[in-house]
Amino acid sequence: GYARIKDTPTKQVFHAYDVCPDCSGTLGKPAVSYSRQIIEVELSPATVTEHIVCKRFCFTCRKRVTPKVSFARLALGKQRIGVNLVSLIVTMRERMRLPIRVIKLYLSTFHQLKLSEGEIVELLHTVARYGKPTYDTIKQTVLSADSICADETGGREDGINGYLWNFTTNTHQYLLYRKSRGSQVVTEFMGSDGENFNGVLVTDFYAAYNVHSGFHQRCWTHLLRDIHDLTENIPKNKK
């Protein structure tokens, strides 16, 4: 009951004697003695496919004809990097949070593919541009919800402070990266005087959120922490 559950094999290799190893005699029909699975990952070099589009002269039309080839399913725009490789890079960066230099090292080490850090960054920007319509749709979905929970956290990029602003509902999450932690970011998202949002904004007691003039609920956990700190700092003043 403690054996590892076997995976569905992608291929099978059979091992059997053709003749008896002891006397070289004829052997009967094979039957399975035991099986063993070995899981492996192919570490293959990246493939570079060169598409050569040729033109040919038509003796009837008396002109040269060139086929119209669409590469839309193979690469984004005029990028030379294929969609599968782009997806791998974006996943490592956005989902796995790997630094650009680590992604570059991985591609070089395991796939013998040399990409500059600048090219990797440009690929990420290209994907961001393609995803912008979906990103904007998420924003409108969040703003149409009955309530939004908002928070922000800091992080440094190239030695410069920046902030990730998080606006979340029960089903969707919208992130903004800005250099500021000021109330102008709240106004940017919610609109002036909260004109973009008619629901309830749920936040902690950070003053930047006070610019929102609509319904505003403070986080109970932060309130209880403040009350707890008061009871410890001023134990004799029950009021």
Secondary structure, 3 states (H helix, E strand, C coil): CCCCCCCCCCCCCCCCCCECCCCCCECCCCCCCCCCCCCCCCCCCCCCCCCCCCCEEECCCCEEECCCCCCCCCECCCCCCEHHHHHHHHHHHHHCCCCHHHHHHHHHHHHCCCCCHHHHHHHHHHHHHHHHHHHHHHHHHHHCCCEEEEEEEEEEECCEEEEEEEEECCCCEEEEEECCCCHHHHHHHHCHHHCCCCCEEEECCCHHHHHCCCEEEECHHHHHHHHHHHHHHCCCCCC
